[in-house]
Amino acid sequence: YYEKSIKLNKEYAEALNMASRDDTERGEHLPARERTEKALAVAEAAPDRDDALIGLLLINLSRKQESLGEFEAADATYQRAETQVRKSVGERHSTFWIARAYHARLLHRRGQRERANTLFDQMLQMIPQDWKTNTYDIWAREVYAECIAAEGRAREAIPLLEAAYH
């Protein structure tokens, strides 16, 4: 009973998530994805379920799938992540912007520029002008600027970077 209760709580899911980050840093993407999937399963089954944590785990899983070239799975998981984050903390929360930015970057890299740019534009509308709580808005804008610059439109990327570091 004791071992089972340890393995079904959000702290265990968070520990698995941290271990998956270590795997990723070592370039071990398959074990990282597997650990993140386990963390997600634990978090979803935990009696102290934390829907915001589940949203973060879905974002992390998407990124692992993307690293492994599992692009269709990553696209679907990013969509799940956005839905989960929207339900748990809302679209005006910085975690949503990160999910949206990474999702749009995946689409952009896969050649789905129109869909990606729509997601990026929607994301920018959600970030309050006076945001000062954390750096997620900077990351989100940097991801968008990176995609625009990759298209050879560096001049259009500059205002995004200026807004990020105002």
C-alpha positions as CSV (number, residue, x, y, z in Angstrom):
1,Y,0.0,0.0,0.0
2,Y,2.7,2.5,0.9
3,E,4.7,2.0,-2.3
4,K,1.5,2.3,-4.4
5,S,0.5,5.6,-2.6
6,I,4.0,7.0,-3.3
7,K,3.7,6.2,-7.0
8,L,0.2,7.8,-7.3
9,N,0.8,11.4,-6.3
10,K,1.7,14.6,-8.1
11,E,5.1,14.8,-6.4
12,Y,6.1,11.5,-8.0
13,A,4.9,12.8,-11.4
14,E,7.0,15.9,-10.9
15,A,10.1,13.8,-10.0
16,L,9.6,11.7,-13.2
17,N,9.3,14.9,-15.2
18,M,12.6,16.3,-13.7
19,A,14.3,13.0,-14.6
20,S,13.0,13.2,-18.1
21,R,14.6,16.7,-18.4
22,D,17.9,15.1,-17.3
23,D,17.4,12.4,-20.0
24,T,16.8,15.2,-22.6
25,E,19.9,17.1,-21.5
26,R,22.0,13.9,-22.1
27,G,20.4,13.5,-25.6
28,E,18.5,10.4,-24.5
29,H,15.2,11.4,-26.2
30,L,13.4,8.0,-26.1
31,P,13.9,7.4,-22.4
32,A,12.9,11.1,-21.8
33,R,9.6,10.6,-23.7
34,E,8.9,7.3,-21.9
35,R,9.5,9.0,-18.5
36,T,7.3,11.9,-19.4
37,E,4.5,9.5,-20.5
38,K,4.8,7.7,-17.2
39,A,4.7,11.1,-15.3
40,L,1.6,12.0,-17.2
41,A,-0.1,8.7,-16.4
42,V,0.8,9.1,-12.7
43,A,-0.5,12.7,-12.7
44,E,-3.7,11.8,-14.3
45,A,-4.4,9.0,-11.9
46,A,-3.2,10.8,-8.7
47,P,-5.8,11.5,-6.0
48,D,-4.2,14.9,-5.6
49,R,-4.7,15.5,-9.4
50,D,-3.3,18.9,-10.5
51,D,-4.7,19.8,-13.9
52,A,-2.1,22.6,-14.4
53,L,0.7,20.1,-13.9
54,I,-1.0,17.8,-16.4
55,G,-0.9,20.7,-18.9
56,L,2.8,21.2,-18.4
57,L,3.5,17.5,-18.7
58,L,1.6,17.5,-22.0
59,I,3.7,20.4,-23.3
60,N,6.9,18.5,-22.2
61,L,5.6,15.3,-23.9
62,S,5.0,17.2,-27.1
63,R,8.5,18.5,-27.1
64,K,9.9,15.0,-26.6
65,Q,7.8,13.7,-29.4
66,E,9.0,16.5,-31.6
67,S,12.6,15.7,-30.8
68,L,12.0,12.1,-31.9
69,G,10.5,13.1,-35.2
70,E,7.0,12.1,-34.1
71,F,5.5,15.2,-35.6
72,E,1.9,14.1,-36.0
73,A,1.9,12.8,-32.4
74,A,3.5,16.1,-31.3
75,D,0.9,18.2,-33.1
76,A,-2.0,16.2,-31.4
77,T,-0.3,16.4,-28.0
78,Y,0.3,20.2,-28.3
79,Q,-3.5,20.5,-29.1
80,R,-4.3,18.4,-26.0
81,A,-1.8,20.6,-24.0
82,E,-3.5,23.8,-25.1
83,T,-6.9,22.5,-24.2
84,Q,-5.7,21.3,-20.8
85,V,-3.9,24.5,-20.0
86,R,-6.9,26.6,-21.2
87,K,-9.2,24.5,-18.9
88,S,-6.9,24.7,-15.9
89,V,-5.4,28.2,-15.9
90,G,-6.9,29.9,-18.9
91,E,-5.6,31.5,-22.1
92,R,-4.3,34.6,-20.4
93,H,-1.9,32.5,-18.4
94,S,1.7,32.4,-19.5
95,T,1.8,28.6,-19.7
96,F,-0.8,28.8,-22.5
97,W,1.4,31.1,-24.5
98,I,4.3,28.7,-24.2
99,A,2.2,25.8,-25.4
100,R,0.8,27.9,-28.2
101,A,4.3,29.2,-29.2
102,Y,5.9,25.7,-29.3
103,H,3.0,24.3,-31.2
104,A,3.1,27.1,-33.8
105,R,6.9,26.6,-34.1
106,L,6.3,22.9,-34.9
107,L,3.8,23.7,-37.5
108,H,6.1,26.4,-39.0
109,R,9.0,24.0,-39.2
110,R,6.7,21.5,-40.9
111,G,5.8,24.0,-43.6
112,Q,2.3,24.8,-42.2
113,R,3.1,28.5,-42.2
114,E,-0.5,29.9,-42.4
115,R,-1.7,27.7,-39.5
116,A,1.5,28.6,-37.5
117,N,1.2,32.3,-38.1
118,T,-2.5,32.2,-37.1
119,L,-1.5,30.6,-33.8
120,F,1.3,33.0,-33.2
121,D,-1.0,36.0,-33.9
122,Q,-3.6,34.7,-31.5
123,M,-0.9,34.1,-28.9
124,L,0.3,37.7,-29.1
125,Q,-3.2,39.0,-28.6
126,M,-3.4,37.1,-25.3
127,I,-0.2,38.6,-23.7
128,P,-1.0,41.7,-21.7
129,Q,1.0,44.8,-22.7
130,D,2.2,45.3,-19.1
131,W,3.1,41.7,-18.4
132,K,5.9,41.5,-15.7
133,T,5.2,38.3,-13.8
134,N,7.7,35.9,-15.5
135,T,9.7,35.6,-18.7
136,Y,7.3,33.3,-20.6
137,D,6.1,36.2,-22.7
138,I,9.8,36.7,-23.8
139,W,10.2,33.1,-24.7
140,A,6.9,33.1,-26.6
141,R,7.9,36.2,-28.6
142,E,11.4,34.8,-29.2
143,V,10.0,31.6,-30.7
144,Y,7.8,33.6,-33.1
145,A,10.7,35.9,-34.0
146,E,12.9,32.9,-34.7
147,C,10.3,31.5,-37.1
148,I,9.9,34.8,-38.9
149,A,13.7,35.3,-39.2
150,A,14.0,31.7,-40.6
151,E,11.8,32.8,-43.4
152,G,14.2,35.6,-44.2
153,R,12.0,38.3,-42.6
154,A,14.4,39.5,-40.0
155,R,13.0,43.1,-40.1
156,E,9.6,41.8,-39.0
157,A,11.2,39.8,-36.2
158,I,12.8,42.9,-34.6
159,P,9.6,44.4,-33.2
160,L,8.8,41.1,-31.5
161,L,12.2,41.0,-29.9
162,E,12.0,44.7,-28.9
163,A,8.6,44.0,-27.3
164,A,10.1,41.1,-25.4
165,Y,12.9,43.2,-24.0
166,H,11.2,46.5,-23.5
